[in-house]
C-alpha cells in the first residue's frame, strides 16, 4: 500500500525543537551563500568583459569580502561549517559546487 503524502513528508522532515533555530539558520545561510556565489560569478564575468571601472571593481570586491566575513561569523555563531550549507539534493547532486 503506497504511503500517504502527509506521512511521506513527515518522514523526510526531521525536526527537533532543540535545533529548530539552528536548522532554520542553516537553510537561510544556504540561500544567502547560493546568492553570494551567483553575485561573485556575475562580478567576475563583468570584470572579464570590461564592463566595470576600477572604482566599481573595488566596491564589488569589498562588498563580496564583507559578505563572506559575515557568512563565516554567522556560521560560527550557529556552529555550522560552510560545507554543511551545501545541501545534498540526492540524484541531482549538491546544491553548491564542491570547491567552496
C-alpha positions in Angstrom: 0.0 0.0 0.0 1.5 3.4 -1.0 2.4 5.8 1.8 0.1 8.8 2.2 1.7 12.1 1.1 1.4 13.6 4.6 3.3 10.7 6.1 5.9 10.8 3.3 6.5 14.5 4.1 6.8 13.8 7.8 9.3 11.0 7.1 11.5 13.5 5.2 11.2 16.3 7.8 13.4 15.7 10.8 12.7 18.5 13.2 13.9 18.8 16.7 12.6 21.6 18.9 16.1 21.9 20.4 17.7 22.6 17.0 15.0 24.3 15.0 16.7 27.7 15.2 20.0 26.3 14.0 18.2 24.3 11.3 16.3 27.4 10.1 19.6 29.5 10.1 21.2 26.7 8.1 18.5 27.0 5.4 18.7 30.8 5.4 22.5 30.8 5.2 22.4 28.2 2.4 20.2 30.5 0.3 22.4 33.5 1.1 25.5 31.5 0.2 23.9 30.5 -3.1 23.1 34.1 -3.9 26.6 35.2 -2.8 28.2 32.8 -5.2 26.0 33.9 -8.1 26.9 37.5 -7.4 30.6 36.7 -7.3 30.4 34.8 -10.6 28.4 37.7 -12.2 31.0 40.2 -10.9 33.9 38.1 -12.3 32.1 37.8 -15.6 31.6 41.6 -15.7 35.2 42.3 -14.8 36.3 39.8 -17.6 34.1 41.6 -20.1 35.5 45.0 -19.0 32.0 46.3 -18.0 33.3 47.9 -14.7 35.6 50.7 -14.0 38.3 50.4 -11.3 36.1 52.0 -8.6 33.2 49.7 -9.3 35.5 46.6 -9.2 37.0 47.8 -5.9 33.5 48.3 -4.4 32.1 45.0 -5.6 35.2 43.2 -4.4 35.0 44.8 -0.9 31.3 44.1 -0.7 31.8 40.4 -1.5 34.6 40.1 1.0 32.5 41.7 3.8 29.6 39.4 2.9 32.0 36.4 3.1 33.2 37.5 6.5 29.6 37.9 7.8 28.7 34.5 6.5 31.6 33.0 8.4 30.7 34.8 11.5 27.1 33.6 11.3 28.2 30.0 10.7 30.4 30.2 13.7 27.6 31.6 15.8 25.3 28.8 14.9 28.0 26.1 15.0 27.8 25.5 11.2 30.5 24.9 8.7 30.4 26.2 5.1 30.4 22.6 3.9 27.1 22.0 5.9 25.5 24.7 3.8 26.0 22.6 0.7 22.7 20.6 0.7 22.7 17.1 -0.8 19.9 17.1 -3.5 20.1 13.3 -3.9 20.3 12.3 -7.6 20.7 15.9 -8.6 24.0 16.2 -6.7 24.9 19.0 -4.3 23.3 22.5 -4.3 26.6 24.3 -4.4 29.9 23.5 -6.2 32.1 21.2 -4.1 35.0 23.6 -4.2 33.6 26.0 -1.5 
